[in-house]
Amino acid sequence: MRIDATTRALITGASRGIGLAVARAIAGRGGAVGLLARSDTGPAARELGPRAVALSADVGDREQVRAAAARFIEVAGGLDLVVANAGIAHYGPFLRQDVERIEAMTRVNWLGTVYVVDATLGHLIDRASGHIVIVSSGAGLRAFPWAAGYGATKAAQRGFAEALRHELSGSGVSLTTVFPGEIGTSLHAHEKDAMPDWYHGEEAAASVEKLAAAIVGGVERDRRAVYYPPFVRLLGLNGIAPRVSDAILRRLRGGTAAPRRD
Ligand SMILES: NC(=O)c1ccc[n+]([C@@H]2O[C@H](COP(=O)([O-])OP(=O)(O)OC[C@H]3O[C@@H](n4cnc5c(N)ncnc54)[C@H](OP(=O)(O)O)[C@@H]3O)[C@@H](O)[C@H]2O)c1
């Protein structure tokens, strides 16, 4: 599908970071955007112009997601593109991590994705047209130590998206999964003093605007997946040659990225 002034896109996690950058890219082409987050997206909507709609909802609450999606469809007069992007991260060794944090990541990253797709897919199918974007992570291809809980939620998104893209074959609706590497956003702002050694942080972080442009391009070309930065694709090697991917990661990220040698 083309992203232009006819595009009506609902984007979750659009108060900042990747979601806001995607919204800016779509609004920059004249499209209507629904900015969904828990915090007030009114200021962002005003910045993006009259076709931007502020939507307040917690993606971990199915009813709130349904209500926000219905409101956007009504105000925008339809829906063409859904970007399931909202997410949170809590890093740390599993043994020292509160299970409540894993439950929270599960609710937002994984169930939040299901709720957004559930609330919108019927509309796209009825019109036999549209596109879904699911923002997973490189950690969904190969989870790192201290990201056991986070990586599991991102792998859940990947598995869901892989099956759904095939299920949608012939429906007129398609799906792209996004696998970002380290991107310069506030995802880890609350835990920046307690990050694992393999995390390279801000000096390695890639541009959120370039990722947003890659996502828009991926939708327009109906890509199965978008990897950004492109080397994130290499993490997929883990599925066929885990020892090779461990060796590459030790070289690139140091021994803490793959401390076991078996
Ligand atoms: N940054 C990276 O390096 C990176 C790498 C790989 C994958 N990702 C993925 O990219 C996505 C976006 O992350 P980001 O880096 O842009 O992080 P961010 O800057 O922290 O933005 C996260 C967005 O999600 C929203 N959000 C969080 N919990 C929510 C909830 N319960 N309901 C509705 N919205 C919620 C936040 O808004 P409110 O707090 O206002 O609700 C915010 O708009 C996430 O799924 C993340 O896992 C990021």
The ligand as an ORCA input file, in Angstrom:
! r2SCAN-3c Opt
* xyz 0 1
  N      14.373      1.642     21.679
  C      14.901      0.481     21.367
  O      16.137      0.320     21.405
  C      14.026     -0.656     20.920
  C      14.649     -1.793     20.402
  C      13.857     -2.859     20.003
  C      12.481     -2.797     20.102
  N      11.889     -1.683     20.628
  C      10.436     -1.682     20.770
  O       9.907     -0.508     20.193
  C       8.667     -0.183     20.816
  C       8.639      1.298     21.154
  O       9.646      1.563     22.115
  P      10.451      2.943     22.189
  O      11.880      2.615     22.093
  O       9.853      3.948     21.298
  O      10.174      3.309     23.735
  P       9.636      4.630     24.446
  O      10.330      5.834     23.914
  O       9.723      4.348     25.913
  O       8.107      4.695     23.980
  C       7.197      3.701     24.408
  C       5.807      4.113     24.013
  O       4.890      3.075     24.443
  C       3.850      3.689     25.214
  N       3.342      2.754     26.209
  C       4.025      2.114     27.185
  N       3.195      1.355     27.913
  C       1.956      1.544     27.381
  C       0.662      1.038     27.699
  N       0.462      0.189     28.716
  N      -0.379      1.428     26.936
  C      -0.212      2.304     25.910
  N       0.992      2.798     25.555
  C       2.052      2.425     26.294
  C       4.516      4.922     25.834
  O       3.553      5.903     26.187
  P       2.965      6.087     27.676
  O       4.079      5.802     28.642
  O       2.509      7.488     27.664
  O       1.830      5.130     27.786
  C       5.361      5.408     24.680
  O       4.579      6.154     23.789
  C       8.554     -1.118     22.017
  O       7.673     -2.179     21.709
  C       9.959     -1.644     22.211
  O       9.981     -2.922     22.810
  C      12.641     -0.600     21.029
*
